[in-house]
Every structure is written in C-alpha cells, then in structure tokens.
Amino acid sequence: MELTEQFILLQAPNPAAAENGRKLSRTGKFVRLYKTEDGSLYWGECAGSGKNPYRVSIDWTDPQAPVCRCSCPSRQFPCKHALGLMFEQLSGKSFAVVEIPQDIADKRAKQAARAAKKEADAQAPKKPRKTNAAAATKRLNSQLEGLDMAERMVEDLLNAGIGSLGGTSAKTYETLAKELGNHYLTGPQIAISRIALAVREIQKTPEQAKGAYAEALRILIALRSTIKKGRAFLQEKLEAGQFSAEDTVLFEAMGGVWKLEDLYAIGAYREKARLVQLSFDVSYDEAKREYVERGFWLDLDSGHIDQTLNLRPVKALKYVKGEDSCFSLLEVPVLYTYPGEGCRRIRWESCTPRDLTPEEQAALPSLVQPDLAAAIKGTKGQIKNTLLPKFLPVLVPVGQVGMVDDTFVLEDPAGGRIVLRDRPEDGSDHASTARLASIPGGINRGDALFGLLFYDHRDRSLCLHPYSVVTPTQIIRLQY
C-alpha cells in the first residue's frame, strides 16, 4: 500500500495530534530510524520532554490497520510520535535495514495468535445472542412509565399555553430530562433538554423570545407524536416478548443503541461501497453537551447521500477519536446503514483511501437529483416525519446561480428556482451562502450544488443552504 497524507490523517485521534506529529517530523525530532528488510516494521526514537527519547514503532503487517506502539505516557492512540514516524516515512527519510527487535517479534507473535483465534471464532457457527427476558421486560416497563411522565408534562404545557413557558423554571425541565434518562428514553430526554434551553433563552431576553417560543412549540408537537408512536412500539414489543433490535428509527429514539452486529443481523449493510465526502462540519449540541463532527458522503454507485456522525461528549473529548475533512475516495469493504429515510447515518469498521480518478471526479455532477422538483418532493416527505431530521442533503443540477433582489437564487436546467439561504439552526459559524460570490469563475451550467434543503419557518418557504459546489474537476467546499 502506498502511504499517503490522507491515510495518516485518518489514523489520527484528532487533527491536533496529526499536526503535532507532522511538526515532530519537520523539526527533526526523530533519530536512529530503522526498518525490516520486508518493510513491514518501522521504528525509531523520538526526542521528548524527558531525558530519554521515546521508542516508537509501526507494524505494517496489515497495511490497512497499522499497529502503533510507543513508550510515551500519552493516552491518545495513535500518539503524536507514531503519527510523526508515519510522516517520516511519507517524507522519504532514510531508514537503516536491520533485524526485527526481539521484543517486537514477541508482541507480533502474540498479536498473530489473537488474530488467528478471532478468525476461528468468526468461522464458527453463530449462536443467537441470548437476551435476559426478565431484564428486558423490566426495561420496557420502565420506558413506558417514563413516557407517561413525559406525556403529562407535554399535555399540561400545551393546555396552559406555550406563553406560560416564560413563567416556569428551566430547572423543572432539566430534572425531568434527567429522570427520563433513568428510564432509558434518549429521544424524549433530549427533547425536554431542548425545551429547558428554550426556557432559559426566553427568560434571558424576553423581548426577543419569539423564536424561542416557536422552537419550543415545534419540539412539543414533535415530542407528542414521538410519545404516541413510542408507546405503541414498546407495548408491541412487550406483548410479543420480542426484545432484539428492529429496523425502525423508533428503536434508537426509545433508547436503543445500535451495534454493528445488530445492523448486520437486520441486513442493514452492503459490501464494496465507494464514498466521497461532499462536506464536513463541527457543531456543539448544548442539550446533549457534546460536539458533533458530521460528514456528508456521496455513494458513487447509488448516488445516495448519507451522513457520518462522530459524537464527542465534553466529558470524554480526550478518549473519543476526532475526525476531519476527507478529500480522498474511500473504498469501504462493508458499509452499515442505520434505519431511516433520506438522511441516514452510516458507519464502517475499515476503509482504504485513494485519489479519485479523473473519470470518477468528472462523473460526480451527474449523480444529481433529476431536478429541484424531485429534491423538494423528497424533502417534504422527510420533514413531515417527526422522528427524522428537518432537512434533506441534496445534490442538485445547476442551470445558473445569481442574485434576485439581493438574494442568491439557484435555477436548475429545467427552470425551477429556489432561494439559497443559511439555515438558522446551523448558527452563524456555518454561514456559507455569501461565499458563493467568491468562487473563481463562478458556478456554471453543468456543475452541481450540494446543500441542505430545509423549511424556513420565518417566511414559511423551502430553501437550500449551500455547502459545496461540485464540478467535473473539483469539489469546492463552502464550509470546512
């Protein structure tokens, strides 16, 4: 396998670690660089903050999953020293050819034994995973109790009128959200947390609280629907004695956690996918107290656009690997897809990055929606479902993009038009529409525009928030 910068970035736990590793290589911190004759092992020493240098090695026995080892105390994996050693390889530094050190040979042997055992276990007949029926029944009953609590709160608030929010305590809703967490109700818990945030916003700036009231009302209406659907879903599982994961978004909304083996079991996967990232962004979810690293990916074979979500709780930032923009094509052996419609979440265990061929890049604009009308129809179907995101990622064909009354407007080749506007929920740090005016050469007929189609409550219209421009020769990102 040819080592590339993109591959190194994909290994890094976060962009900062990759940059620190690059700096170690650039400033000459590595000494005594070695490799085996077959090139399967590279190692060396790197100067650290202490008296003795750190000993770092990279085992390339499996080129797609290098094993990094380092004597440093870092809890990041791989550490900046291992990443720096990769950059030493990438920059063409000279490595002396010697025999493999005995300690690493011993570790490699143990690793091979573990891999052989894992392979043998994988080939053995799969036994159905046993479910503790009593514990599962107790959990379902607890979830139903929690839904009753949430429903009482929703009905009381709707009966009192949304205007009563300003006179209530945000602490009341925060306490209820915590209690719903004890009842394993992830979806309703987050919805109540968002209402608490709306209450704080209303009380902080009552003269500018119109938007917060509207947001709280939308959350309550969606929560009311979720409670109704969730209760029917849980009662059906309880009566049937069926406790396994199911191919429905309700499973996760009611507190279920998807494992890759569960997605495999319900057939929510496909093999040999080719993915290209159209955009990447980072946001902070205050209700969940976590950073969300989101990538939108175009499937070159199906033309479908899905998203990856890397969730990094504030309390665990050090231990959850960060992600970054990806500019390579990824070849994914097995692609797992979460239940849902339109904007689905996808995951994979391993991938191989490579450059797009000129033919693949040139074909990207052809993977668009037929026209704006088709994209709008799909968006309307998505936003009506209370359990799905209120936007749809779309790649639409460009006829022309221009200004109409100081507003950016996209016209497709068929003559359909839509306003280009930043989505308010994304926040000012995601504003990108104005950047369309800075694209060298402009946006031409035959290009494609990728973005989020959404319903803007301010003037009750469907708009498109542009995220990137896709041409036959490049992807121009307006975000990260």
Stockholm file with secondary structure:
# STOCKHOLM 1.0

chainA/1-480         MELTEQFILLQAPNPAAAENGRKLSRTGKFVRLYKTEDGSLYWGECAGSGKNPYRVSIDWTDPQAPVCRCSCPSRQFPCKHALGLMFEQLSGKSFAVVEIPQDIADKRAKQAARAAKKEADAQAPKKPRKTNAAAATKRLNSQLEGLDMAERMVEDLLNAGIGSLGGTSAKTYETLAKELGNHYLTGPQIAISRIALAVREIQKTPEQAKGAYAEALRILIALRSTIKKGRAFLQEKLEAGQFSAEDTVLFEAMGGVWKLEDLYAIGAYREKARLVQLSFDVSYDEAKREYVERGFWLDLDSGHIDQTLNLRPVKALKYVKGEDSCFSLLEVPVLYTYPGEGCRRIRWESCTPRDLTPEEQAALPSLVQPDLAAAIKGTKGQIKNTLLPKFLPVLVPVGQVGMVDDTFVLEDPAGGRIVLRDRPEDGSDHASTARLASIPGGINRGDALFGLLFYDHRDRSLCLHPYSVVTPTQIIRLQY
#=GR chainA/1-480 SS CCCCHHHHHHHSSSHHHHHHHHHHHHTTCEEEEEECTTSSEEEEEECCSSSSCEEEEEECSSTTSCEEEESSCCCSSSCHHHHHHHHHHHTTCCCEECCCCHHHHHHHHHHHHHHHHHHHHHHSCCCCCCCCHHHHHHHHHHHHHHHHHHHHHHHHHHHHCGGGGGGSCHHHHHHHHHHHHHTTCHHHHHHHHHHHHHHHHHHHCGGGCHHHHHHHHHHHHHHHHHHHHHHHHHHHHHHHTCCSCCSSHHHHHTTCCCCHHHHHHTTCEEEEEEEEEEEEEEEEETTTTEEEEEEEEEETTTCCEEEEEEEEEGGGTTTSCCCCCCCSEEEEEEEEECSCSSSCBEECSCCEEECCCHHHHHHGGGGSCSCHHHHHHHHHHHHTSTTSCSEEEEEEECSEEEEETTEEEEECTTSCEEEECCCGGGCGGGCCGGGGGGSTTCCCTTCEEEEEEEEETTTTEEEEEEEEEECSSCEEESCC
#=GC SS_cons         CCCCHHHHHHHSSSHHHHHHHHHHHHTTCEEEEEECTTSSEEEEEECCSSSSCEEEEEECSSTTSCEEEESSCCCSSSCHHHHHHHHHHHTTCCCEECCCCHHHHHHHHHHHHHHHHHHHHHHSCCCCCCCCHHHHHHHHHHHHHHHHHHHHHHHHHHHHCGGGGGGSCHHHHHHHHHHHHHTTCHHHHHHHHHHHHHHHHHHHCGGGCHHHHHHHHHHHHHHHHHHHHHHHHHHHHHHHTCCSCCSSHHHHHTTCCCCHHHHHHTTCEEEEEEEEEEEEEEEEETTTTEEEEEEEEEETTTCCEEEEEEEEEGGGTTTSCCCCCCCSEEEEEEEEECSCSSSCBEECSCCEEECCCHHHHHHGGGGSCSCHHHHHHHHHHHHTSTTSCSEEEEEEECSEEEEETTEEEEECTTSCEEEECCCGGGCGGGCCGGGGGGSTTCCCTTCEEEEEEEEETTTTEEEEEEEEEECSSCEEESCC
//
